[in-house]
Amino acid sequence: MSDDPPVAVVLDTSALLAHAAGSVAVGELVAEVSDEHRIIGVPATCLAQAHAATSDQFGATQLLLLTAATQVAILPLAADDVWPVGQLAREVDGDIPLAHAVYLAAEHRAYYVTADPARAVAVLPSDWPILDVG
């Protein structure tokens, strides 16, 4: 059994982009989750997509600072998860990062954090906790 703190929330690409654009909501959430000694999960695919979509130095720096925080864990797309993530992606027009974030939120029983809740609602169970940082 792991002694690692549990993942409390999973940030999707839209949440990362909101943070990169200067939204304070994600930073406030990081502080709150950190106070609870829990982890903020960032799917590697979402981080890569957010980095690709960030065209200015401010946004890139915001992403770098966020992911360097000790209470933030970059969560990989593990080999065993490729097929179920691919299956979920079929339901969201092939959006691998979105499917990866949904998969990890379910795996960790974590809140799903997004600036675009309508996309996540399409694949998450109707009663899943979604935090809108948009």
One Martini backbone bead per residue (centre of mass of N, CA, C, O) as a GRO file, in nm:
protein
  134
    1MET     BB    1   0.098   0.035   0.021
    2SER     BB    2   0.066   0.365  -0.016
    3ASP     BB    3   0.192   0.688   0.122
    4ASP     BB    4   0.057   0.856  -0.063
    5PRO     BB    5  -0.126   1.098  -0.134
    6PRO     BB    6  -0.420   1.176  -0.244
    7VAL     BB    7  -0.613   1.237  -0.513
    8ALA     BB    8  -0.844   1.506  -0.540
    9VAL     BB    9  -0.762   1.628  -0.827
   10VAL     BB   10  -0.834   1.690  -1.183
   11LEU     BB   11  -0.680   1.846  -1.450
   12ASP     BB   12  -0.754   1.991  -1.734
   13THR     BB   13  -0.679   2.172  -2.005
   14SER     BB   14  -0.870   2.415  -1.942
   15ALA     BB   15  -0.754   2.466  -1.659
   16LEU     BB   16  -0.463   2.518  -1.747
   17LEU     BB   17  -0.532   2.757  -1.938
   18ALA     BB   18  -0.654   2.937  -1.723
   19HIS     BB   19  -0.397   2.957  -1.558
   20ALA     BB   20  -0.213   3.067  -1.790
   21ALA     BB   21  -0.412   3.333  -1.813
   22GLY     BB   22  -0.458   3.410  -1.478
   23SER     BB   23  -0.624   3.243  -1.314
   24VAL     BB   24  -0.699   3.194  -0.961
   25ALA     BB   25  -0.860   2.929  -0.911
   26VAL     BB   26  -0.633   2.717  -0.921
   27GLY     BB   27  -0.453   2.833  -0.698
   28GLU     BB   28  -0.668   2.806  -0.475
   29LEU     BB   29  -0.698   2.500  -0.502
   30VAL     BB   30  -0.410   2.424  -0.436
   31ALA     BB   31  -0.412   2.538  -0.149
   32GLU     BB   32  -0.648   2.370  -0.039
   33VAL     BB   33  -0.533   2.086  -0.100
   34SER     BB   34  -0.268   2.123   0.054
   35ASP     BB   35  -0.401   2.163   0.337
   36GLU     BB   36  -0.505   1.846   0.307
   37HIS     BB   37  -0.273   1.662   0.199
   38ARG     BB   38  -0.301   1.664  -0.115
   39ILE     BB   39  -0.348   1.601  -0.466
   40ILE     BB   40  -0.268   1.728  -0.787
   41GLY     BB   41  -0.377   1.624  -1.098
   42VAL     BB   42  -0.176   1.594  -1.408
   43PRO     BB   43  -0.213   1.514  -1.711
   44ALA     BB   44   0.018   1.476  -1.949
   45THR     BB   45  -0.166   1.534  -2.196
   46CYS     BB   46  -0.270   1.809  -2.092
   47LEU     BB   47  -0.001   1.950  -2.064
   48ALA     BB   48   0.086   1.927  -2.357
   49GLN     BB   49  -0.158   2.078  -2.476
   50ALA     BB   50  -0.122   2.342  -2.316
   51HIS     BB   51   0.161   2.406  -2.410
   52ALA     BB   52   0.090   2.418  -2.716
   53ALA     BB   53  -0.138   2.660  -2.655
   54THR     BB   54   0.100   2.831  -2.541
   55SER     BB   55   0.237   3.153  -2.663
   56ASP     BB   56   0.345   3.264  -2.389
   57GLN     BB   57   0.549   3.323  -2.120
   58PHE     BB   58   0.344   3.342  -1.896
   59GLY     BB   59   0.197   3.072  -1.943
   60ALA     BB   60   0.445   2.889  -1.925
   61THR     BB   61   0.520   2.973  -1.636
   62GLN     BB   62   0.260   2.887  -1.497
   63LEU     BB   63   0.289   2.586  -1.565
   64LEU     BB   64   0.564   2.541  -1.435
   65LEU     BB   65   0.489   2.627  -1.147
   66LEU     BB   66   0.262   2.429  -1.100
   67THR     BB   67   0.431   2.156  -1.167
   68ALA     BB   68   0.653   2.222  -0.931
   69ALA     BB   69   0.474   2.157  -0.719
   70THR     BB   70   0.454   1.929  -0.462
   71GLN     BB   71   0.121   1.889  -0.491
   72VAL     BB   72   0.199   1.811  -0.787
   73ALA     BB   73   0.100   1.559  -1.030
   74ILE     BB   74   0.220   1.389  -1.297
   75LEU     BB   75   0.015   1.189  -1.502
   76PRO     BB   76   0.042   0.919  -1.673
   77LEU     BB   77   0.021   0.717  -1.964
   78ALA     BB   78  -0.031   0.411  -1.923
   79ALA     BB   79  -0.026   0.119  -2.085
   80ASP     BB   80  -0.290   0.001  -1.940
   81ASP     BB   81  -0.463   0.279  -2.029
   82VAL     BB   82  -0.493   0.308  -2.338
   83TRP     BB   83  -0.760   0.161  -2.404
   84PRO     BB   84  -0.963   0.310  -2.215
   85VAL     BB   85  -0.895   0.591  -2.323
   86GLY     BB   86  -0.968   0.534  -2.617
   87GLN     BB   87  -1.264   0.469  -2.561
   88LEU     BB   88  -1.338   0.746  -2.445
   89ALA     BB   89  -1.247   0.916  -2.694
   90ARG     BB   90  -1.479   0.825  -2.880
   91GLU     BB   91  -1.693   1.010  -2.708
   92VAL     BB   92  -1.480   1.283  -2.775
   93ASP     BB   93  -1.360   1.311  -3.066
   94GLY     BB   94  -1.056   1.204  -2.983
   95ASP     BB   95  -0.990   1.325  -2.691
   96ILE     BB   96  -0.733   1.230  -2.508
   97PRO     BB   97  -0.699   1.428  -2.269
   98LEU     BB   98  -0.989   1.411  -2.171
   99ALA     BB   99  -0.996   1.104  -2.128
  100HIS     BB  100  -0.762   1.096  -1.928
  101ALA     BB  101  -0.890   1.275  -1.710
  102VAL     BB  102  -1.140   1.103  -1.663
  103TYR     BB  103  -0.998   0.842  -1.591
  104LEU     BB  104  -0.838   0.956  -1.343
  105ALA     BB  105  -1.075   1.052  -1.178
  106ALA     BB  106  -1.195   0.769  -1.147
  107GLU     BB  107  -0.947   0.618  -1.033
  108HIS     BB  108  -0.925   0.845  -0.780
  109ARG     BB  109  -1.187   0.979  -0.693
  110ALA     BB  110  -1.197   1.267  -0.830
  111TYR     BB  111  -1.209   1.570  -0.903
  112TYR     BB  112  -1.320   1.764  -1.175
  113VAL     BB  113  -1.124   2.005  -1.354
  114THR     BB  114  -1.277   2.292  -1.527
  115ALA     BB  115  -1.369   2.531  -1.802
  116ASP     BB  116  -1.548   2.277  -1.957
  117PRO     BB  117  -1.806   2.093  -1.851
  118ALA     BB  118  -1.960   1.984  -2.104
  119ARG     BB  119  -1.746   1.776  -2.194
  120ALA     BB  120  -1.740   1.595  -1.934
  121VAL     BB  121  -2.043   1.517  -1.913
  122ALA     BB  122  -2.037   1.314  -2.158
  123VAL     BB  123  -1.847   1.090  -1.966
  124LEU     BB  124  -1.956   1.136  -1.697
  125PRO     BB  125  -2.120   1.083  -1.444
  126SER     BB  126  -2.390   1.264  -1.329
  127ASP     BB  127  -2.257   1.265  -1.011
  128TRP     BB  128  -2.000   1.400  -1.071
  129PRO     BB  129  -1.747   1.596  -0.951
  130ILE     BB  130  -1.744   1.938  -1.066
  131LEU     BB  131  -1.504   2.195  -1.128
  132ASP     BB  132  -1.547   2.534  -1.210
  133VAL     BB  133  -1.279   2.762  -1.354
  134GLY     BB  134  -1.430   2.968  -1.572
   0.00000   0.00000   0.00000
